[in-house]
Amino acid sequence: MEGRPLSAEIEAIYYSWEKRGLSRGRLKKYLLKLMEWPEVPDLPILDLLQSLKDRIYEDSQKVET
């Protein structure tokens, strides 16, 4: 995310987001706010996605209780 070259797979994901009106900057802002991170950690993308999934699950459990 921080200026590093992206794989073709990730570029395709960004393209689909942009078609729906999202931008990298806007998405990053939402991600940082949701995860309560000051900046995006330097982790492999799969680890970042797992952290995001875990957070969404935790938040969904809070709503149900």
PDB file as gemmi writes it, atoms N, CA and C in Angstrom:
CRYST1    1.000    1.000    1.000  90.00  90.00  90.00 P 1                      
ATOM      1  N   MET A   1       0.808  -1.197   0.000  1.00  0.00           N  
ATOM      2  CA  MET A   1       0.000   0.000   0.000  1.00  0.00           C  
ATOM      3  C   MET A   1       0.853   1.265   0.000  1.00  0.00           C  
ATOM      4  N   GLU A   2       1.911   1.286   0.718  1.00  0.00           N  
ATOM      5  CA  GLU A   2       2.684   2.506   0.894  1.00  0.00           C  
ATOM      6  C   GLU A   2       3.698   2.702  -0.233  1.00  0.00           C  
ATOM      7  N   GLY A   3       3.218   2.780  -1.464  1.00  0.00           N  
ATOM      8  CA  GLY A   3       4.093   3.040  -2.588  1.00  0.00           C  
ATOM      9  C   GLY A   3       4.774   1.810  -3.158  1.00  0.00           C  
ATOM     10  N   ARG A   4       4.535   0.651  -2.571  1.00  0.00           N  
ATOM     11  CA  ARG A   4       5.138  -0.571  -3.084  1.00  0.00           C  
ATOM     12  C   ARG A   4       4.381  -1.019  -4.332  1.00  0.00           C  
ATOM     13  N   PRO A   5       5.098  -1.671  -5.267  1.00  0.00           N  
ATOM     14  CA  PRO A   5       4.399  -2.196  -6.446  1.00  0.00           C  
ATOM     15  C   PRO A   5       3.372  -3.253  -6.026  1.00  0.00           C  
ATOM     16  N   LEU A   6       2.249  -3.278  -6.712  1.00  0.00           N  
ATOM     17  CA  LEU A   6       1.186  -4.215  -6.381  1.00  0.00           C  
ATOM     18  C   LEU A   6       1.132  -5.340  -7.403  1.00  0.00           C  
ATOM     19  N   SER A   7       0.716  -6.504  -6.937  1.00  0.00           N  
ATOM     20  CA  SER A   7       0.562  -7.631  -7.853  1.00  0.00           C  
ATOM     21  C   SER A   7      -0.630  -7.371  -8.773  1.00  0.00           C  
ATOM     22  N   ALA A   8      -0.676  -8.105  -9.871  1.00  0.00           N  
ATOM     23  CA  ALA A   8      -1.789  -7.956 -10.816  1.00  0.00           C  
ATOM     24  C   ALA A   8      -3.111  -8.288 -10.139  1.00  0.00           C  
ATOM     25  N   GLU A   9      -3.095  -9.267  -9.240  1.00  0.00           N  
ATOM     26  CA  GLU A   9      -4.315  -9.653  -8.521  1.00  0.00           C  
ATOM     27  C   GLU A   9      -4.835  -8.499  -7.665  1.00  0.00           C  
ATOM     28  N   ILE A  10      -3.948  -7.843  -6.955  1.00  0.00           N  
ATOM     29  CA  ILE A  10      -4.342  -6.723  -6.098  1.00  0.00           C  
ATOM     30  C   ILE A  10      -4.792  -5.545  -6.955  1.00  0.00           C  
ATOM     31  N   GLU A  11      -4.102  -5.291  -8.067  1.00  0.00           N  
ATOM     32  CA  GLU A  11      -4.512  -4.213  -8.974  1.00  0.00           C  
ATOM     33  C   GLU A  11      -5.936  -4.444  -9.475  1.00  0.00           C  
ATOM     34  N   ALA A  12      -6.278  -5.707  -9.762  1.00  0.00           N  
ATOM     35  CA  ALA A  12      -7.635  -6.026 -10.224  1.00  0.00           C  
ATOM     36  C   ALA A  12      -8.660  -5.726  -9.140  1.00  0.00           C  
ATOM     37  N   ILE A  13      -8.302  -6.002  -7.898  1.00  0.00           N  
ATOM     38  CA  ILE A  13      -9.203  -5.701  -6.776  1.00  0.00           C  
ATOM     39  C   ILE A  13      -9.406  -4.196  -6.676  1.00  0.00           C  
ATOM     40  N   TYR A  14      -8.320  -3.427  -6.742  1.00  0.00           N  
ATOM     41  CA  TYR A  14      -8.430  -1.967  -6.679  1.00  0.00           C  
ATOM     42  C   TYR A  14      -9.297  -1.439  -7.820  1.00  0.00           C  
ATOM     43  N   TYR A  15      -9.127  -2.011  -9.006  1.00  0.00           N  
ATOM     44  CA  TYR A  15      -9.920  -1.571 -10.152  1.00  0.00           C  
ATOM     45  C   TYR A  15     -11.411  -1.781  -9.892  1.00  0.00           C  
ATOM     46  N   SER A  16     -11.756  -2.942  -9.326  1.00  0.00           N  
ATOM     47  CA  SER A  16     -13.181  -3.194  -9.046  1.00  0.00           C  
ATOM     48  C   SER A  16     -13.700  -2.238  -7.977  1.00  0.00           C  
ATOM     49  N   TRP A  17     -12.874  -1.900  -6.996  1.00  0.00           N  
ATOM     50  CA  TRP A  17     -13.291  -0.920  -5.975  1.00  0.00           C  
ATOM     51  C   TRP A  17     -13.522   0.438  -6.623  1.00  0.00           C  
ATOM     52  N   GLU A  18     -12.580   0.843  -7.487  1.00  0.00           N  
ATOM     53  CA  GLU A  18     -12.690   2.149  -8.128  1.00  0.00           C  
ATOM     54  C   GLU A  18     -13.941   2.234  -8.999  1.00  0.00           C  
ATOM     55  N   LYS A  19     -14.323   1.130  -9.632  1.00  0.00           N  
ATOM     56  CA  LYS A  19     -15.554   1.119 -10.428  1.00  0.00           C  
ATOM     57  C   LYS A  19     -16.779   1.347  -9.540  1.00  0.00           C  
ATOM     58  N   ARG A  20     -16.687   0.993  -8.249  1.00  0.00           N  
ATOM     59  CA  ARG A  20     -17.810   1.197  -7.329  1.00  0.00           C  
ATOM     60  C   ARG A  20     -17.696   2.526  -6.584  1.00  0.00           C  
ATOM     61  N   GLY A  21     -16.728   3.355  -6.969  1.00  0.00           N  
ATOM     62  CA  GLY A  21     -16.627   4.680  -6.379  1.00  0.00           C  
ATOM     63  C   GLY A  21     -15.661   4.795  -5.214  1.00  0.00           C  
ATOM     64  N   LEU A  22     -14.943   3.728  -4.900  1.00  0.00           N  
ATOM     65  CA  LEU A  22     -13.953   3.807  -3.828  1.00  0.00           C  
ATOM     66  C   LEU A  22     -12.591   4.143  -4.417  1.00  0.00           C  
ATOM     67  N   SER A  23     -11.766   4.772  -3.633  1.00  0.00           N  
ATOM     68  CA  SER A  23     -10.394   5.028  -4.041  1.00  0.00           C  
ATOM     69  C   SER A  23      -9.475   4.404  -3.005  1.00  0.00           C  
ATOM     70  N   ARG A  24      -8.218   4.258  -3.360  1.00  0.00           N  
ATOM     71  CA  ARG A  24      -7.261   3.685  -2.408  1.00  0.00           C  
ATOM     72  C   ARG A  24      -7.202   4.523  -1.139  1.00  0.00           C  
ATOM     73  N   GLY A  25      -7.191   5.832  -1.307  1.00  0.00           N  
ATOM     74  CA  GLY A  25      -7.111   6.720  -0.146  1.00  0.00           C  
ATOM     75  C   GLY A  25      -8.325   6.598   0.753  1.00  0.00           C  
ATOM     76  N   ARG A  26      -9.495   6.565   0.155  1.00  0.00           N  
ATOM     77  CA  ARG A  26     -10.732   6.448   0.929  1.00  0.00           C  
ATOM     78  C   ARG A  26     -10.789   5.092   1.628  1.00  0.00           C  
ATOM     79  N   LEU A  27     -10.411   4.046   0.898  1.00  0.00           N  
ATOM     80  CA  LEU A  27     -10.412   2.708   1.486  1.00  0.00           C  
ATOM     81  C   LEU A  27      -9.423   2.630   2.647  1.00  0.00           C  
ATOM     82  N   LYS A  28      -8.247   3.216   2.466  1.00  0.00           N  
ATOM     83  CA  LYS A  28      -7.243   3.217   3.528  1.00  0.00           C  
ATOM     84  C   LYS A  28      -7.774   3.952   4.753  1.00  0.00           C  
ATOM     85  N   LYS A  29      -8.444   5.075   4.540  1.00  0.00           N  
ATOM     86  CA  LYS A  29      -9.010   5.841   5.649  1.00  0.00           C  
ATOM     87  C   LYS A  29     -10.009   5.001   6.430  1.00  0.00           C  
ATOM     88  N   TYR A  30     -10.907   4.319   5.721  1.00  0.00           N  
ATOM     89  CA  TYR A  30     -11.902   3.472   6.382  1.00  0.00           C  
ATOM     90  C   TYR A  30     -11.241   2.312   7.121  1.00  0.00           C  
ATOM     91  N   LEU A  31     -10.229   1.708   6.496  1.00  0.00           N  
ATOM     92  CA  LEU A  31      -9.519   0.588   7.112  1.00  0.00           C  
ATOM     93  C   LEU A  31      -8.830   1.022   8.403  1.00  0.00           C  
ATOM     94  N   LEU A  32      -8.139   2.149   8.367  1.00  0.00           N  
ATOM     95  CA  LEU A  32      -7.452   2.641   9.560  1.00  0.00           C  
ATOM     96  C   LEU A  32      -8.439   2.947  10.677  1.00  0.00           C  
ATOM     97  N   LYS A  33      -9.568   3.533  10.321  1.00  0.00           N  
ATOM     98  CA  LYS A  33     -10.579   3.863  11.325  1.00  0.00           C  
ATOM     99  C   LYS A  33     -11.188   2.599  11.924  1.00  0.00           C  
ATOM    100  N   LEU A  34     -11.575   1.652  11.078  1.00  0.00           N  
ATOM    101  CA  LEU A  34     -12.177   0.407  11.547  1.00  0.00           C  
ATOM    102  C   LEU A  34     -11.234  -0.370  12.454  1.00  0.00           C  
ATOM    103  N   MET A  35      -9.984  -0.476  12.044  1.00  0.00           N  
ATOM    104  CA  MET A  35      -9.017  -1.280  12.783  1.00  0.00           C  
ATOM    105  C   MET A  35      -8.375  -0.511  13.935  1.00  0.00           C  
ATOM    106  N   GLU A  36      -8.616   0.803  13.992  1.00  0.00           N  
ATOM    107  CA  GLU A  36      -8.020   1.666  15.008  1.00  0.00           C  
ATOM    108  C   GLU A  36      -6.494   1.605  14.958  1.00  0.00           C  
ATOM    109  N   TRP A  37      -5.965   1.662  13.733  1.00  0.00           N  
ATOM    110  CA  TRP A  37      -4.529   1.667  13.504  1.00  0.00           C  
ATOM    111  C   TRP A  37      -4.090   3.089  13.167  1.00  0.00           C  
ATOM    112  N   PRO A  38      -2.912   3.524  13.646  1.00  0.00           N  
ATOM    113  CA  PRO A  38      -2.399   4.830  13.222  1.00  0.00           C  
ATOM    114  C   PRO A  38      -1.895   4.787  11.777  1.00  0.00           C  
ATOM    115  N   GLU A  39      -1.424   3.611  11.334  1.00  0.00           N  
ATOM    116  CA  GLU A  39      -0.995   3.410   9.955  1.00  0.00           C  
ATOM    117  C   GLU A  39      -1.143   1.934   9.616  1.00  0.00           C  
ATOM    118  N   VAL A  40      -1.105   1.625   8.347  1.00  0.00           N  
ATOM    119  CA  VAL A  40      -1.247   0.235   7.916  1.00  0.00           C  
ATOM    120  C   VAL A  40       0.034  -0.517   8.278  1.00  0.00           C  
ATOM    121  N   PRO A  41      -0.088  -1.621   9.021  1.00  0.00           N  
ATOM    122  CA  PRO A  41       1.109  -2.385   9.394  1.00  0.00           C  
ATOM    123  C   PRO A  41       1.787  -3.000   8.170  1.00  0.00           C  
ATOM    124  N   ASP A  42       3.078  -3.184   8.281  1.00  0.00           N  
ATOM    125  CA  ASP A  42       3.850  -3.790   7.196  1.00  0.00           C  
ATOM    126  C   ASP A  42       3.756  -5.311   7.330  1.00  0.00           C  
ATOM    127  N   LEU A  43       2.630  -5.853   6.892  1.00  0.00           N  
ATOM    128  CA  LEU A  43       2.360  -7.288   6.966  1.00  0.00           C  
ATOM    129  C   LEU A  43       1.982  -7.795   5.580  1.00  0.00           C  
ATOM    130  N   PRO A  44       2.139  -9.095   5.356  1.00  0.00           N  
ATOM    131  CA  PRO A  44       1.644  -9.652   4.090  1.00  0.00           C  
ATOM    132  C   PRO A  44       0.138  -9.417   3.967  1.00  0.00           C  
ATOM    133  N   ILE A  45      -0.340  -9.286   2.742  1.00  0.00           N  
ATOM    134  CA  ILE A  45      -1.748  -8.959   2.505  1.00  0.00           C  
ATOM    135  C   ILE A  45      -2.679  -9.979   3.140  1.00  0.00           C  
ATOM    136  N   LEU A  46      -2.305 -11.253   3.118  1.00  0.00           N  
ATOM    137  CA  LEU A  46      -3.175 -12.270   3.718  1.00  0.00           C  
ATOM    138  C   LEU A  46      -3.303 -12.079   5.225  1.00  0.00           C  
ATOM    139  N   ASP A  47      -2.231 -11.643   5.879  1.00  0.00           N  
ATOM    140  CA  ASP A  47      -2.298 -11.364   7.317  1.00  0.00           C  
ATOM    141  C   ASP A  47      -3.182 -10.149   7.592  1.00  0.00           C  
ATOM    142  N   LEU A  48      -3.074  -9.134   6.742  1.00  0.00           N  
ATOM    143  CA  LEU A  48      -3.937  -7.958   6.895  1.00  0.00           C  
ATOM    144  C   LEU A  48      -5.403  -8.334   6.721  1.00  0.00           C  
ATOM    145  N   LEU A  49      -5.682  -9.150   5.716  1.00  0.00           N  
ATOM    146  CA  LEU A  49      -7.063  -9.573   5.485  1.00  0.00           C  
ATOM    147  C   LEU A  49      -7.586 -10.407   6.647  1.00  0.00           C  
ATOM    148  N   GLN A  50      -6.737 -11.265   7.215  1.00  0.00           N  
ATOM    149  CA  GLN A  50      -7.170 -12.066   8.360  1.00  0.00           C  
ATOM    150  C   GLN A  50      -7.455 -11.170   9.558  1.00  0.00           C  
ATOM    151  N   SER A  51      -6.632 -10.165   9.785  1.00  0.00           N  
ATOM    152  CA  SER A  51      -6.878  -9.216  10.879  1.00  0.00           C  
ATOM    153  C   SER A  51      -8.208  -8.504  10.679  1.00  0.00           C  
ATOM    154  N   LEU A  52      -8.486  -8.121   9.445  1.00  0.00           N  
ATOM    155  CA  LEU A  52      -9.744  -7.452   9.128  1.00  0.00           C  
ATOM    156  C   LEU A  52     -10.933  -8.383   9.370  1.00  0.00           C  
ATOM    157  N   LYS A  53     -10.826  -9.625   8.913  1.00  0.00           N  
ATOM    158  CA  LYS A  53     -11.900 -10.604   9.141  1.00  0.00           C  
ATOM    159  C   LYS A  53     -12.134 -10.826  10.632  1.00  0.00           C  
ATOM    160  N   ASP A  54     -11.032 -10.952  11.387  1.00  0.00           N  
ATOM    161  CA  ASP A  54     -11.153 -11.158  12.833  1.00  0.00           C  
ATOM    162  C   ASP A  54     -11.867  -9.981  13.487  1.00  0.00           C  
ATOM    163  N   ARG A  55     -11.518  -8.774  13.064  1.00  0.00           N  
ATOM    164  CA  ARG A  55     -12.133  -7.574  13.639  1.00  0.00           C  
ATOM    165  C   ARG A  55     -13.627  -7.517  13.319  1.00  0.00           C  
ATOM    166  N   ILE A  56     -13.977  -7.822  12.095  1.00  0.00           N  
ATOM    167  CA  ILE A  56     -15.389  -7.816  11.703  1.00  0.00           C  
ATOM    168  C   ILE A  56     -16.158  -8.851  12.515  1.00  0.00           C  
ATOM    169  N   TYR A  57     -15.573 -10.029  12.695  1.00  0.00           N  
ATOM    170  CA  TYR A  57     -16.231 -11.069  13.486  1.00  0.00           C  
ATOM    171  C   TYR A  57     -16.414 -10.605  14.934  1.00  0.00           C  
ATOM    172  N   GLU A  58     -15.350 -10.053  15.528  1.00  0.00           N  
ATOM    173  CA  GLU A  58     -15.436  -9.575  16.914  1.00  0.00           C  
ATOM    174  C   GLU A  58     -16.526  -8.518  17.056  1.00  0.00           C  
ATOM    175  N   ASP A  59     -16.572  -7.586  16.122  1.00  0.00           N  
ATOM    176  CA  ASP A  59     -17.592  -6.536  16.185  1.00  0.00           C  
ATOM    177  C   ASP A  59     -18.996  -7.104  16.003  1.00  0.00           C  
ATOM    178  N   SER A  60     -19.136  -8.115  15.159  1.00  0.00           N  
ATOM    179  CA  SER A  60     -20.462  -8.711  14.961  1.00  0.00           C  
ATOM    180  C   SER A  60     -20.925  -9.435  16.218  1.00  0.00           C  
ATOM    181  N   GLN A  61     -20.000  -9.981  16.978  1.00  0.00           N  
ATOM    182  CA  GLN A  61     -20.364 -10.669  18.214  1.00  0.00           C  
ATOM    183  C   GLN A  61     -20.787  -9.674  19.295  1.00  0.00           C  
ATOM    184  N   LYS A  62     -20.188  -8.501  19.293  1.00  0.00           N  
ATOM    185  CA  LYS A  62     -20.562  -7.459  20.258  1.00  0.00           C  
ATOM    186  C   LYS A  62     -21.993  -7.002  20.023  1.00  0.00           C  
ATOM    187  N   VAL A  63     -22.380  -6.891  18.773  1.00  0.00           N  
ATOM    188  CA  VAL A  63     -23.722  -6.431  18.414  1.00  0.00           C  
ATOM    189  C   VAL A  63     -24.764  -7.449  18.848  1.00  0.00           C  
ATOM    190  N   GLU A  64     -24.449  -8.737  18.734  1.00  0.00           N  
ATOM    191  CA  GLU A  64     -25.407  -9.788  19.051  1.00  0.00           C  
ATOM    192  C   GLU A  64     -25.624  -9.977  20.544  1.00  0.00           C  
ATOM    193  N   THR A  65     -24.676  -9.567  21.372  1.00  0.00           N  
ATOM    194  CA  THR A  65     -24.833  -9.769  22.821  1.00  0.00           C  
ATOM    195  C   THR A  65     -25.469  -8.598  23.496  1.00  0.00           C  
TER     196      THR A  65                                                      
END                                                                             
